[in-house]
Amino acid sequence: MPVERSVFMRSVYFLLFGLVAFSVSVSGQEAPEQLTTEDIIEMVQAGISDRLILQKISISTLLYEPSVQDILNLKKAGASDRIIEALMGVTSPTPTRATPPAQLPESGWEFQLEPMWMDVGGWDEHVGDIVNASFTTIVGPPRVELTDIRDRRPINLDLDAGFAFRGSVTYKYQQWGVGAAGWFLGTDDSVSGTVTTPVATADTFFLNFVSFWGEPRGGGINELEPSGIAPEEFRVDQELDTFTAEVFGFRTLAENSSSRIDAIVGVKVGQLETTQNQSRNLRTFFFDDFGPGLHFNNFISLSSTAEAEFLGVGPMVGFSGRATWRQLAFRTFVTQSLLIGDADLEGLFTDIDDTSITLDSGGPFTPLELIRSDLPFSGSERAFIPVTEFQLAAEWHITRILAVGATGFAAIWFDAPVAPTFSFPSVNTVAFPGQWTVEKRTLGFVGVGLKLEARF
C-alpha cells in the first residue's frame, strides 16, 4: 500500500474513533429535567411554595410561552402571576419569547436530507511515468564512456472530492421503529499531455517518452522531427460511482427525556462501479524507406480500457444515539454490514499500427496494412465486502418540527474489487505479451455537509 494511502486510511480511522468517542460522551450526559404546565399545576395544588416552584423553573430546560388555555388552567389552579411570568421567560417588563426545546418524540415520522462534500481514498493510482532519458558520451583516458541518466516524473490519478447526497426516513412508535436510508457519490480524475524530445547536442542524445502498463521501452523514430524522436500524446482517466440503500428496524434500548440509544437491524444494498482508461499515441516516419520519394508512415495507438461492477446485498447491524440540550441536539450512529455479490470484471488492451506509403508528410496516404492486436479480459468473482459507516451530527431546532445543522459522515469498504490493470512483462516476449491483474482496494469515504430535518 502506498504511503499516502496508508496515511489517508489511518486518518479515517482516527476521525471515526473520535466521532464515536465524542458521541458516547454526549449521549451519557444527564440533561436537566423538562417541566410542563401540568407539572406546575400539580406542584401548586400540592401546596408547594412559590419560592420552591420558581427555583425549580429556574433550573429547568423547559422554558416556553404557555398558550392562553395553559394560562387559564394555571390561574384556576391557583398559580401566582410570578410563576406564570417565570414560565413565559419574563426577565423584564417586556416579555422574552423562548424557542421550544428539542424534545424527543415518542412516535411519529422523521425525514433527514444531507447534502455533503465527500472525498474518497484508497484508489489514487500511480498509472505511469514520463521518462526523460539522456545519453552522454565522455571521451577521455583511459576509455570512452556512455552515461545513461533517466528521470521519471510520475503520472498519478487522485480522485476529486465531489458532491454526495444522503437521506433517510424513519417512523417510530413508542419503543419500536422502521426506516430507510441511502447515499451516493460519483467522482473522477484525468491527466493528459504531450511529451517531446529536445534536439541532441554534440555529445548528448535525448529520448523522452511515456511509460504506461510497466512497458520497459519507449520512443519511436520520426524523421520529420528535429530531434528525430516522435512526440507522444497520452491520456488517462478514472471514474468511481457508488450507491447504497438500506431498510431497517430499530428498538430503543435506553431512553430518558433528553437522550436515547437504539439498536439497529436491517438489510443493506451496495453498488460500486469503477473504470480506468489509458492511451498513448505517436507517429513514426521514415524518408525514402520504399525508395526515393516513397516515405513510410505509421500511426501507432496503444490503449487499455478496464471496468469493474459490483452489486451486493447483506445484513446490517448497529447502534444509534441522540442527546438534546435546550434547542441543540447531537446524533450519532455506527453500522456494520457485509455485502455479498458478484463482481463483473472486463478489460481490453489494444495495439494498432496503421501503416501507409506517402509522397508527402501531409498525405495523401496509400494504406499498406492495418495491424491490430487485442488482449481482452473478462471474468466474474464472488465478493464479500465488509462495510462500516459512522456519522456524527449537530442540529439546532428552529421549531418543534424543523431543525438545521451540520453533519460528518464516514464509510469504509474493505477489499472492494476495482477495475483490473494491464501490464507488460519486464522482458517482452511473444509467448507472454502482457497480462491482466484483478485488483482489490480498501476504500475510505469521508464527507461533511449540511443537515435538514423535519419531524411530524
Protein Blocks (a to p, Z undefined) as FASTA:
>chain_A
ZZklmmmmmmmmmmmmmmmmmmmmmmmpccdddddfklmmmmmmnopafklmmmmmmmpc
bdcdddfklmmmmmmnopafklmmmmnopabfbdcdddddddddfbdcddddddddddde
hiaccfbdcdddddddddddfbdcdddddddddddddddddddddddddddehjbccddd
ddddddddddddddddddddfkbccdddddehhiabecdddfkbmnlpacdddddddddd
dddddddddddfbdcfkbccdddddddddddddddddddddddddehkloghiacddddd
dddddddddddddddddddddddehjbccddddddddddddddddddddddddddddfbf
nbpaddfbdcddddddddddddddddddddddddddfblmbccdddddddddehiacddd
ddddfbdcfklnbccdddddddddddddddddddZZ
